[in-house]
C-alpha cells in the first residue's frame, strides 16, 4: 500500500485482492462465519489487523437491498435467489424482490418505488436502461449487474462467469470423444450467449475442424426453443452426432427432439448443456453440462453490492467465476460407420 493509499479507508475489496481470495470469503472472516480454510482465515485476519480494517457503522443505512430480475419462471432464477438470500440472511439485511415480468409488463414504474425505498444497494439481473442507471447514481444507490447480457460501461460493477471457457470445454469434450459433426444451439443476442458460441468455435478451430454457419441454430433459452432448433438440425441431411445446447433447458428440448425422431441419447446423439441446474441430474440420461456457479455468482454480487452500499470502493469492477465441465451420461463416442 502506498503512502497515498494509507490515508484512505481500507475496503473489503482491497483486503480480498491482497489476500488473493474472493470478497465473500473476506466477508465470512469479518463476520465470524464458517466455510473458510484455517490458513486462508489466518491470512485474511492478518491483513485485517495490518490495515486496521473496521466494519462500517450501520447508522443512516436502510438495512435493505433489492434484487431486480426479468422473470422467475425457471430454475435459473431460483439458484440466483438462493445465493442472494444466503448472504442477506447472514448480514441480517432485508431483501426486496422486483420482477419485471414478460416484456416488463408486470411493473412499469419500479424505479420510482425503488428510489422511494432507498435500498442500500441493488443487484440486477435485468438490463437497466441508461436513464435508470443514472437515476440510481444520482441518488447514491449503488448497483451490481449479475450475468450481464450486454457490454457495460467500464465503471459499472458486475459479476459473471467464464462463458467463453465453458463453451470451449463443452466442445473440446465432444471432440475428445471423437465427434466431428458437432452442432450448437445458441441463445438470444446476449453477451454470455455469444461468449459460449465463440468458445465453441474456438475449440473447433483449434482442432482443425471446419466452422459452418449451418451448424448453428439460434433459439430462446427454453425447452421449447431447444426442441424446435434440434428438430431443424437433426432433420437435415448429414445430421450432427452431437449438439452443444446453450443451456440446460435447451438441452431438455434436444432430448425431446431426439426421441421424436427415434434417436437415442447418447448412442445416436451426444448432448451437452450449460448451467448445471438441478434438472440436469433428473433427466434420463443425466446431462453432461458446463457448471455455471449461479448461486456463488449471486453471493459474490450481493457481497459486492453490500460493500458498495457501505461506502467502500471496489478495487475491480468485473468479477468472473470459473465454469467447469460436469461429465455425466449424455455423451459418448459416435457410432462408427453410421448413416
CORNOR-V869036 format. One line per field, one symbol per residue. ss: DSSP state (H for helix, E for strand, - for the rest). psi: psi as a letter, one per 40 degrees, with the letter a starting at -180 (. if undefined). A space follows every 10 residues. Layout:
ss: ???
psi: ???
//
This chain:
ss: --HHHH---- -HHHHHHHH- --HHHHHHHH -------HHH HHHHHHHHHH H--------- ---EEEEEE- ----HHHHHH HHHHHHHHHH H--EEEEEE- -HHH-----H HHHHHHH--- EEEE-----H HHHHHHHH-- -EEEEE---- -------EEE E-HHHHHHHH HHHHHH---- -EEEEE---- HHHHHHHHHH HHHHHH---- --HHHEEE-- --HHHHHHHH HHHHH----- -EEEE--HHH HHHHHHHHHH ---------E EEEEE--HHH H------EEE E--HHHHHHH HHHHHHHHH- -------EEE E--EEE---- ---------
psi: hiddddeihh idddddddef iidddddddd efiaehiddd dddddddddd efhhiiheif iefhihhhic ifeidddddd dddddddddd efhihhhhhd ihffedhdfd dddddddgid ihhhdihiid ddddddddef hiihhhgiei hiidehiiha igdddddddd ddddddeehd ghiihiaigi dddddddddd ddddddefii hhdeehhhii fidddddddd dddeeiifii eihhididdd dddddddddd efiiheddhi hhahdfiddd edihiihhih hhgddddddd ddddddddde eihhehdhhh ihihhhhaee iiiihhfi.
//
